[in-house]
Amino acid sequence: MNNGYHHVHWNPSPLNILLEKCIDNEQSLTVCSNRSNIISIFGNVLEKVYLMKEAGGYLSWYERYGCKLEDFEESIDSVQQIIADYYELYSSR
């Protein structure tokens, strides 16, 4: 596959192309692509969480329903572990 298309190496078919003839000999082209990198998605979410936690954003709303800062910290730890697991999986292939 073209080096300009940066897909994850473990996806067996990152790009599917369908070319169809339509009415009056016109053609239709459909391209489906999956090149997402879940590590970067989780990383972006984690960055936003750090900013919100530092600012104290929304925490008072959650505290009304019994959610504490420790719950957020535990969730952050879980996301960090998910990212670490993906890095390990990605580097082992």
MOPAC internal coordinates of N, CA, C and O (Angstrom, degrees):
PM7 1SCF
backbone

  N    0.0000 0     0.00 0     0.00 0    0    0    0
  C    1.4524 1     0.00 0     0.00 0    1    0    0
  C    1.5275 1   107.57 1     0.00 0    2    1    0
  O    1.2310 1   120.87 1   -28.10 1    3    2    1
  N    1.2839 1   115.94 1   151.90 1    3    2    1
  C    1.4630 1   122.97 1  -178.72 1    5    3    2
  C    1.5259 1   110.85 1   -55.23 1    6    5    3
  O    1.2310 1   120.37 1   -46.33 1    7    6    5
  N    1.3294 1   116.90 1   133.67 1    7    6    5
  C    1.4616 1   120.84 1   179.64 1    9    7    6
  C    1.5230 1   112.99 1   -65.06 1   10    9    7
  O    1.2310 1   119.58 1   161.90 1   11   10    9
  N    1.3176 1   118.41 1   -18.10 1   11   10    9
  C    1.4582 1   121.91 1   178.67 1   13   11   10
  C    1.5212 1   112.66 1   -73.98 1   14   13   11
  O    1.2310 1   120.33 1   162.72 1   15   14   13
  N    1.3077 1   116.97 1   -17.28 1   15   14   13
  C    1.4557 1   121.89 1   179.32 1   17   15   14
  C    1.5153 1   107.72 1   -96.49 1   18   17   15
  O    1.2310 1   120.22 1   -75.51 1   19   18   17
  N    1.3117 1   117.18 1   104.49 1   19   18   17
  C    1.4626 1   121.98 1  -173.19 1   21   19   18
  C    1.5294 1   110.17 1   -90.47 1   22   21   19
  O    1.2310 1   120.59 1   -91.99 1   23   22   21
  N    1.3035 1   116.48 1    88.01 1   23   22   21
  C    1.4578 1   120.95 1   177.45 1   25   23   22
  C    1.5245 1   108.97 1  -104.10 1   26   25   23
  O    1.2310 1   121.19 1   -17.40 1   27   26   25
  N    1.3098 1   115.33 1   162.60 1   27   26   25
  C    1.4574 1   119.05 1   176.80 1   29   27   26
  C    1.5220 1   108.50 1   -71.11 1   30   29   27
  O    1.2310 1   120.29 1   -42.84 1   31   30   29
  N    1.3206 1   117.05 1   137.16 1   31   30   29
  C    1.4601 1   121.06 1  -172.07 1   33   31   30
  C    1.5315 1   113.50 1   -68.93 1   34   33   31
  O    1.2310 1   119.77 1   159.20 1   35   34   33
  N    1.3317 1   118.04 1   -20.80 1   35   34   33
  C    1.4561 1   119.30 1  -175.32 1   37   35   34
  C    1.5230 1   113.00 1   -88.69 1   38   37   35
  O    1.2310 1   119.49 1   177.02 1   39   38   37
  N    1.3370 1   118.58 1    -2.98 1   39   38   37
  C    1.4570 1   121.38 1   178.56 1   41   39   38
  C    1.5298 1   108.86 1   -84.60 1   42   41   39
  O    1.2310 1   119.28 1   -64.55 1   43   42   41
  N    1.3349 1   118.98 1   115.45 1   43   42   41
  C    1.4683 1   121.12 1  -175.20 1   45   43   42
  C    1.5326 1   114.10 1   -66.61 1   46   45   43
  O    1.2310 1   119.79 1   153.43 1   47   46   45
  N    1.3203 1   118.01 1   -26.57 1   47   46   45
  C    1.4719 1   119.42 1   178.88 1   49   47   46
  C    1.5240 1   109.26 1  -142.42 1   50   49   47
  O    1.2310 1   120.20 1  -100.01 1   51   50   49
  N    1.3354 1   117.22 1    79.99 1   51   50   49
  C    1.4576 1   119.92 1  -176.02 1   53   51   50
  C    1.5230 1   114.45 1   -75.58 1   54   53   51
  O    1.2310 1   120.47 1   169.19 1   55   54   53
  N    1.3301 1   116.70 1   -10.81 1   55   54   53
  C    1.4622 1   119.61 1  -175.72 1   57   55   54
  C    1.5182 1   109.26 1  -140.27 1   58   57   55
  O    1.2310 1   120.49 1   -53.31 1   59   58   57
  N    1.3207 1   116.66 1   126.69 1   59   58   57
  C    1.4629 1   122.08 1   176.18 1   61   59   58
  C    1.5175 1   108.34 1  -123.50 1   62   61   59
  O    1.2310 1   121.17 1   -45.18 1   63   62   61
  N    1.3339 1   115.36 1   134.82 1   63   62   61
  C    1.4592 1   121.00 1  -178.78 1   65   63   62
  C    1.5192 1   108.51 1  -124.88 1   66   65   63
  O    1.2310 1   120.76 1   -47.53 1   67   66   65
  N    1.3210 1   116.15 1   132.47 1   67   66   65
  C    1.4566 1   122.27 1   178.75 1   69   67   66
  C    1.5230 1   107.97 1  -125.90 1   70   69   67
  O    1.2310 1   120.50 1   -58.41 1   71   70   69
  N    1.3136 1   116.64 1   121.59 1   71   70   69
  C    1.4590 1   122.34 1   178.66 1   73   71   70
  C    1.5205 1   107.46 1  -115.24 1   74   73   71
  O    1.2310 1   120.45 1   -55.73 1   75   74   73
  N    1.3248 1   116.75 1   124.27 1   75   74   73
  C    1.4599 1   121.28 1  -177.23 1   77   75   74
  C    1.5147 1   110.83 1  -127.42 1   78   77   75
  O    1.2310 1   121.68 1   -33.87 1   79   78   77
  N    1.3235 1   114.40 1   146.13 1   79   78   77
  C    1.4782 1   119.87 1   170.82 1   81   79   78
  C    1.5178 1   107.60 1   -86.25 1   82   81   79
  O    1.2310 1   121.67 1   -45.55 1   83   82   81
  N    1.2978 1   114.42 1   134.45 1   83   82   81
  C    1.4583 1   120.37 1  -179.54 1   85   83   82
  C    1.5297 1   109.56 1  -111.24 1   86   85   83
  O    1.2310 1   121.19 1    10.39 1   87   86   85
  N    1.3009 1   115.33 1  -169.61 1   87   86   85
  C    1.4655 1   121.99 1   178.56 1   89   87   86
  C    1.5244 1   109.11 1   -61.34 1   90   89   87
  O    1.2310 1   120.13 1   -35.44 1   91   90   89
  N    1.3151 1   117.36 1   144.56 1   91   90   89
  C    1.4660 1   124.90 1   177.89 1   93   91   90
  C    1.5299 1   112.66 1    61.00 1   94   93   91
  O    1.2310 1   120.43 1  -146.13 1   95   94   93
  N    1.3316 1   116.79 1    33.87 1   95   94   93
  C    1.4646 1   123.27 1   177.46 1   97   95   94
  C    1.5303 1   114.22 1    61.14 1   98   97   95
  O    1.2310 1   119.84 1  -164.21 1   99   98   97
  N    1.3095 1   117.90 1    15.79 1   99   98   97
  C    1.4640 1   119.63 1   173.22 1  101   99   98
  C    1.5186 1   107.87 1   -76.28 1  102  101   99
  O    1.2310 1   120.79 1   -23.38 1  103  102  101
  N    1.3134 1   116.10 1   156.62 1  103  102  101
  C    1.4493 1   120.24 1  -179.31 1  105  103  102
  C    1.5187 1   110.60 1  -117.22 1  106  105  103
  O    1.2310 1   121.87 1   -28.59 1  107  106  105
  N    1.2939 1   114.03 1   151.41 1  107  106  105
  C    1.4625 1   120.92 1   178.18 1  109  107  106
  C    1.5258 1   107.83 1  -124.19 1  110  109  107
  O    1.2310 1   120.50 1   -43.95 1  111  110  109
  N    1.3213 1   116.64 1   136.05 1  111  110  109
  C    1.4528 1   122.10 1   179.79 1  113  111  110
  C    1.5219 1   108.33 1  -121.40 1  114  113  111
  O    1.2310 1   120.76 1   -53.07 1  115  114  113
  N    1.3182 1   116.16 1   126.93 1  115  114  113
  C    1.4594 1   121.91 1   176.20 1  117  115  114
  C    1.5198 1   108.06 1  -120.89 1  118  117  115
  O    1.2310 1   120.81 1   -51.02 1  119  118  117
  N    1.3235 1   116.05 1   128.98 1  119  118  117
  C    1.4595 1   121.14 1   178.87 1  121  119  118
  C    1.5247 1   107.67 1  -121.71 1  122  121  119
  O    1.2310 1   120.97 1   -55.14 1  123  122  121
  N    1.3105 1   115.76 1   124.86 1  123  122  121
  C    1.4611 1   121.66 1   176.25 1  125  123  122
  C    1.5160 1   107.62 1  -115.03 1  126  125  123
  O    1.2310 1   121.06 1   -50.70 1  127  126  125
  N    1.3172 1   115.58 1   129.30 1  127  126  125
  C    1.4503 1   120.36 1  -175.51 1  129  127  126
  C    1.5188 1   110.73 1  -132.97 1  130  129  127
  O    1.2310 1   120.82 1   -39.23 1  131  130  129
  N    1.3239 1   116.04 1   140.77 1  131  130  129
  C    1.4546 1   121.60 1   174.13 1  133  131  130
  C    1.5124 1   107.18 1  -130.27 1  134  133  131
  O    1.2310 1   120.88 1   -79.56 1  135  134  133
  N    1.3211 1   115.93 1   100.44 1  135  134  133
  C    1.4476 1   119.86 1   178.98 1  137  135  134
  C    1.5200 1   111.22 1  -127.89 1  138  137  135
  O    1.2310 1   121.13 1  -157.72 1  139  138  137
  N    1.3205 1   115.44 1    22.28 1  139  138  137
  C    1.4611 1   119.26 1  -178.99 1  141  139  138
  C    1.5206 1   110.60 1   -70.92 1  142  141  139
  O    1.2310 1   121.63 1   -31.56 1  143  142  141
  N    1.2837 1   114.48 1   148.44 1  143  142  141
  C    1.4465 1   121.56 1   178.33 1  145  143  142
  C    1.5203 1   106.30 1  -118.96 1  146  145  143
  O    1.2310 1   120.61 1   -75.39 1  147  146  145
  N    1.3164 1   116.44 1   104.61 1  147  146  145
  C    1.4598 1   121.57 1  -173.22 1  149  147  146
  C    1.5188 1   111.68 1   -59.06 1  150  149  147
  O    1.2310 1   120.24 1   151.32 1  151  150  149
  N    1.3364 1   117.15 1   -28.68 1  151  150  149
  C    1.4621 1   120.02 1   179.49 1  153  151  150
  C    1.5201 1   110.19 1   -61.37 1  154  153  151
  O    1.2310 1   120.41 1   135.16 1  155  154  153
  N    1.3217 1   116.82 1   -44.84 1  155  154  153
  C    1.4611 1   119.01 1  -178.63 1  157  155  154
  C    1.5239 1   111.23 1   -68.77 1  158  157  155
  O    1.2310 1   120.13 1   146.93 1  159  158  157
  N    1.3247 1   117.35 1   -33.07 1  159  158  157
  C    1.4707 1   120.45 1   178.66 1  161  159  158
  C    1.5234 1   110.12 1   -64.89 1  162  161  159
  O    1.2310 1   120.66 1   131.25 1  163  162  161
  N    1.3469 1   116.34 1   -48.75 1  163  162  161
  C    1.4677 1   119.84 1   177.90 1  165  163  162
  C    1.5257 1   110.65 1   -63.35 1  166  165  163
  O    1.2310 1   120.23 1   142.00 1  167  166  165
  N    1.3266 1   117.17 1   -38.00 1  167  166  165
  C    1.4599 1   121.00 1   178.56 1  169  167  166
  C    1.5190 1   112.20 1   -61.87 1  170  169  167
  O    1.2310 1   120.49 1   138.19 1  171  170  169
  N    1.3335 1   116.66 1   -41.81 1  171  170  169
  C    1.4683 1   120.89 1   177.96 1  173  171  170
  C    1.5261 1   111.10 1   -64.19 1  174  173  171
  O    1.2310 1   120.51 1   138.04 1  175  174  173
  N    1.3179 1   116.62 1   -41.96 1  175  174  173
  C    1.4598 1   120.60 1   178.54 1  177  175  174
  C    1.5266 1   109.92 1   -63.19 1  178  177  175
  O    1.2310 1   120.85 1   137.01 1  179  178  177
  N    1.3186 1   115.97 1   -42.99 1  179  178  177
  C    1.4596 1   120.49 1  -178.68 1  181  179  178
  C    1.5329 1   111.27 1   -64.04 1  182  181  179
  O    1.2310 1   120.09 1   141.25 1  183  182  181
  N    1.3160 1   117.43 1   -38.75 1  183  182  181
  C    1.4643 1   120.34 1   176.86 1  185  183  182
  C    1.5291 1   110.94 1   -60.08 1  186  185  183
  O    1.2310 1   120.59 1   135.96 1  187  186  185
  N    1.3245 1   116.49 1   -44.04 1  187  186  185
  C    1.4637 1   120.62 1   179.48 1  189  187  186
  C    1.5304 1   110.83 1   -65.68 1  190  189  187
  O    1.2310 1   120.59 1   142.24 1  191  190  189
  N    1.3258 1   116.49 1   -37.76 1  191  190  189
  C    1.4650 1   120.43 1   178.93 1  193  191  190
  C    1.5220 1   110.21 1   -63.53 1  194  193  191
  O    1.2310 1   120.29 1   136.89 1  195  194  193
  N    1.3340 1   117.04 1   -43.11 1  195  194  193
  C    1.4676 1   120.07 1   178.18 1  197  195  194
  C    1.5258 1   111.05 1   -59.15 1  198  197  195
  O    1.2310 1   120.66 1   135.49 1  199  198  197
  N    1.3227 1   116.34 1   -44.51 1  199  198  197
  C    1.4668 1   120.09 1   179.71 1  201  199  198
  C    1.5260 1   111.39 1   -62.89 1  202  201  199
  O    1.2310 1   120.95 1   135.76 1  203  202  201
  N    1.3308 1   115.79 1   -44.24 1  203  202  201
  C    1.4591 1   120.05 1  -179.11 1  205  203  202
  C    1.5362 1   110.65 1   -66.60 1  206  205  203
  O    1.2310 1   120.39 1   139.53 1  207  206  205
  N    1.3201 1   116.87 1   -40.47 1  207  206  205
  C    1.4656 1   120.66 1   179.80 1  209  207  206
  C    1.5192 1   109.66 1   -64.25 1  210  209  207
  O    1.2310 1   120.52 1   135.60 1  211  210  209
  N    1.3250 1   116.62 1   -44.40 1  211  210  209
  C    1.4533 1   121.19 1  -179.96 1  213  211  210
  C    1.5242 1   111.54 1   -61.38 1  214  213  211
  O    1.2310 1   120.59 1   143.31 1  215  214  213
  N    1.3158 1   116.47 1   -36.69 1  215  214  213
  C    1.4609 1   121.39 1  -179.96 1  217  215  214
  C    1.5240 1   112.49 1   -83.61 1  218  217  215
  O    1.2310 1   120.43 1   169.52 1  219  218  217
  N    1.3345 1   116.79 1   -10.48 1  219  218  217
  C    1.4635 1   120.12 1  -177.15 1  221  219  218
  C    1.5120 1   112.49 1    74.80 1  222  221  219
  O    1.2310 1   120.72 1  -159.57 1  223  222  221
  N    1.3207 1   116.23 1    20.43 1  223  222  221
  C    1.4590 1   121.64 1  -175.57 1  225  223  222
  C    1.5177 1   113.36 1   -64.37 1  226  225  223
  O    1.2310 1   120.84 1   -52.35 1  227  226  225
  N    1.2883 1   115.99 1   127.65 1  227  226  225
  C    1.4652 1   125.82 1   173.59 1  229  227  226
  C    1.5242 1   114.74 1    67.91 1  230  229  227
  O    1.2310 1   119.36 1   172.95 1  231  230  229
  N    1.3226 1   118.82 1    -7.05 1  231  230  229
  C    1.4630 1   120.16 1  -175.47 1  233  231  230
  C    1.5265 1   111.48 1   -59.08 1  234  233  231
  O    1.2310 1   120.10 1   140.32 1  235  234  233
  N    1.3287 1   117.42 1   -39.68 1  235  234  233
  C    1.4739 1   119.76 1  -179.20 1  237  235  234
  C    1.5296 1   111.12 1   -62.32 1  238  237  235
  O    1.2310 1   120.59 1   146.67 1  239  238  237
  N    1.3157 1   116.48 1   -33.33 1  239  238  237
  C    1.4653 1   119.05 1   177.72 1  241  239  238
  C    1.5218 1   110.61 1   -65.61 1  242  241  239
  O    1.2310 1   120.68 1   136.14 1  243  242  241
  N    1.3191 1   116.31 1   -43.86 1  243  242  241
  C    1.4659 1   119.92 1  -178.74 1  245  243  242
  C    1.5256 1   111.49 1   -70.37 1  246  245  243
  O    1.2310 1   120.25 1   146.04 1  247  246  245
  N    1.3294 1   117.12 1   -33.96 1  247  246  245
  C    1.4684 1   120.51 1   179.68 1  249  247  246
  C    1.5129 1   111.47 1   -62.08 1  250  249  247
  O    1.2310 1   120.26 1   150.43 1  251  250  249
  N    1.3170 1   117.11 1   -29.57 1  251  250  249
  C    1.4697 1   120.47 1   177.58 1  253  251  250
  C    1.5301 1   111.23 1   -58.62 1  254  253  251
  O    1.2310 1   120.61 1   151.21 1  255  254  253
  N    1.3177 1   116.43 1   -28.79 1  255  254  253
  C    1.4684 1   121.01 1  -176.08 1  257  255  254
  C    1.5240 1   112.02 1  -107.87 1  258  257  255
  O    1.2310 1   120.74 1  -161.08 1  259  258  257
  N    1.3533 1   116.18 1    18.92 1  259  258  257
  C    1.4540 1   120.07 1   172.29 1  261  259  258
  C    1.5170 1   115.59 1    91.26 1  262  261  259
  O    1.2310 1   119.69 1  -176.19 1  263  262  261
  N    1.3029 1   118.19 1     3.81 1  263  262  261
  C    1.4629 1   120.92 1   178.69 1  265  263  262
  C    1.5260 1   108.03 1   -87.73 1  266  265  263
  O    1.2310 1   120.54 1   -50.17 1  267  266  265
  N    1.3304 1   116.57 1   129.83 1  267  266  265
  C    1.4528 1   120.99 1  -176.33 1  269  267  266
  C    1.5283 1   110.69 1  -111.94 1  270  269  267
  O    1.2310 1   121.22 1   -11.72 1  271  270  269
  N    1.3198 1   115.28 1   168.28 1  271  270  269
  C    1.4583 1   121.26 1   178.98 1  273  271  270
  C    1.5315 1   110.86 1   -56.18 1  274  273  271
  O    1.2310 1   120.28 1   143.79 1  275  274  273
  N    1.3089 1   117.07 1   -36.21 1  275  274  273
  C    1.4672 1   121.06 1   179.57 1  277  275  274
  C    1.5284 1   111.51 1   -61.18 1  278  277  275
  O    1.2310 1   120.73 1   145.95 1  279  278  277
  N    1.3337 1   116.22 1   -34.05 1  279  278  277
  C    1.4631 1   120.17 1   177.56 1  281  279  278
  C    1.5299 1   110.36 1   -63.85 1  282  281  279
  O    1.2310 1   120.68 1   138.31 1  283  282  281
  N    1.3213 1   116.30 1   -41.69 1  283  282  281
  C    1.4630 1   119.83 1   177.64 1  285  283  282
  C    1.5222 1   110.86 1   -65.54 1  286  285  283
  O    1.2310 1   120.65 1   137.49 1  287  286  285
  N    1.3388 1   116.37 1   -42.51 1  287  286  285
  C    1.4612 1   120.06 1  -179.98 1  289  287  286
  C    1.5298 1   111.02 1   -62.88 1  290  289  287
  O    1.2310 1   120.57 1   141.28 1  291  290  289
  N    1.3186 1   116.51 1   -38.72 1  291  290  289
  C    1.4658 1   120.92 1   177.06 1  293  291  290
  C    1.5315 1   110.43 1   -64.87 1  294  293  291
  O    1.2310 1   120.61 1   139.72 1  295  294  293
  N    1.3192 1   116.44 1   -40.28 1  295  294  293
  C    1.4665 1   120.52 1   177.75 1  297  295  294
  C    1.5255 1   111.17 1   -65.10 1  298  297  295
  O    1.2310 1   120.59 1   139.88 1  299  298  297
  N    1.3359 1   116.49 1   -40.12 1  299  298  297
  C    1.4620 1   120.78 1   177.59 1  301  299  298
  C    1.5274 1   109.98 1   -61.79 1  302  301  299
  O    1.2310 1   120.88 1   136.71 1  303  302  301
  N    1.3309 1   115.93 1   -43.29 1  303  302  301
  C    1.4679 1   119.99 1   177.36 1  305  303  302
  C    1.5237 1   111.30 1   -59.88 1  306  305  303
  O    1.2310 1   120.66 1   139.68 1  307  306  305
  N    1.3300 1   116.35 1   -40.32 1  307  306  305
  C    1.4729 1   120.47 1   179.61 1  309  307  306
  C    1.5259 1   110.92 1   -63.36 1  310  309  307
  O    1.2310 1   120.26 1   135.59 1  311  310  309
  N    1.3300 1   117.11 1   -44.41 1  311  310  309
  C    1.4680 1   120.51 1   179.59 1  313  311  310
  C    1.5227 1   110.35 1   -65.38 1  314  313  311
  O    1.2310 1   120.24 1   139.97 1  315  314  313
  N    1.3420 1   117.14 1   -40.03 1  315  314  313
  C    1.4639 1   120.25 1   176.62 1  317  315  314
  C    1.5302 1   110.96 1   -60.58 1  318  317  315
  O    1.2310 1   120.43 1   141.88 1  319  318  317
  N    1.3274 1   116.79 1   -38.12 1  319  318  317
  C    1.4631 1   120.32 1   178.41 1  321  319  318
  C    1.5255 1   111.12 1   -68.64 1  322  321  319
  O    1.2310 1   120.32 1   141.73 1  323  322  321
  N    1.3126 1   117.00 1   -38.27 1  323  322  321
  C    1.4688 1   120.48 1   176.74 1  325  323  322
  C    1.5227 1   109.86 1   -60.90 1  326  325  323
  O    1.2310 1   120.51 1   134.72 1  327  326  325
  N    1.3346 1   116.63 1   -45.28 1  327  326  325
  C    1.4626 1   120.65 1   178.81 1  329  327  326
  C    1.5169 1   110.54 1   -61.45 1  330  329  327
  O    1.2310 1   120.09 1   135.41 1  331  330  329
  N    1.3258 1   117.44 1   -44.59 1  331  330  329
  C    1.4710 1   121.39 1   178.69 1  333  331  330
  C    1.5234 1   110.77 1   -61.13 1  334  333  331
  O    1.2310 1   120.23 1   138.71 1  335  334  333
  N    1.3384 1   117.16 1   -41.29 1  335  334  333
  C    1.4642 1   120.92 1   179.28 1  337  335  334
  C    1.5258 1   111.35 1   -63.86 1  338  337  335
  O    1.2310 1   120.46 1   138.20 1  339  338  337
  N    1.3371 1   116.72 1   -41.80 1  339  338  337
  C    1.4671 1   119.96 1   177.47 1  341  339  338
  C    1.5188 1   111.60 1   -64.33 1  342  341  339
  O    1.2310 1   120.30 1   138.20 1  343  342  341
  N    1.3469 1   117.04 1   -41.80 1  343  342  341
  C    1.4649 1   119.87 1   176.95 1  345  343  342
  C    1.5289 1   110.66 1   -59.82 1  346  345  343
  O    1.2310 1   120.75 1   137.80 1  347  346  345
  N    1.3325 1   116.18 1   -42.20 1  347  346  345
  C    1.4676 1   120.01 1   179.14 1  349  347  346
  C    1.5231 1   110.57 1   -63.71 1  350  349  347
  O    1.2310 1   120.26 1   135.19 1  351  350  349
  N    1.3176 1   117.12 1   -44.81 1  351  350  349
  C    1.4544 1   121.45 1   179.24 1  353  351  350
  C    1.5307 1   110.57 1   -63.68 1  354  353  351
  O    1.2310 1   120.69 1   135.84 1  355  354  353
  N    1.3205 1   116.28 1   -44.16 1  355  354  353
  C    1.4562 1   122.10 1  -177.95 1  357  355  354
  C    1.5264 1   111.23 1   -63.96 1  358  357  355
  O    1.2310 1   120.28 1   138.79 1  359  358  357
  N    1.3275 1   117.07 1   -41.21 1  359  358  357
  C    1.4671 1   119.99 1  -177.25 1  361  359  358
  C    1.5220 1   112.31 1   -77.89 1  362  361  359
  O    1.2310 1   119.51 1   161.85 1  363  362  361
  N    1.3279 1   118.54 1   -18.15 1  363  362  361
  C    1.4576 1   120.80 1  -178.87 1  365  363  362
  C    1.5133 1   112.98 1   -83.91 1  366  365  363
  O    1.2310 1   119.44 1   172.85 1  367  366  365
  N    1.3154 1   118.67 1    -7.15 1  367  366  365
  C    1.4764 1   121.40 1  -178.58 1  369  367  366
  C    1.4835 1   111.61 1   -96.46 1  370  369  367
  O    1.2310 1   120.10 1   180.00 1  371  370  369

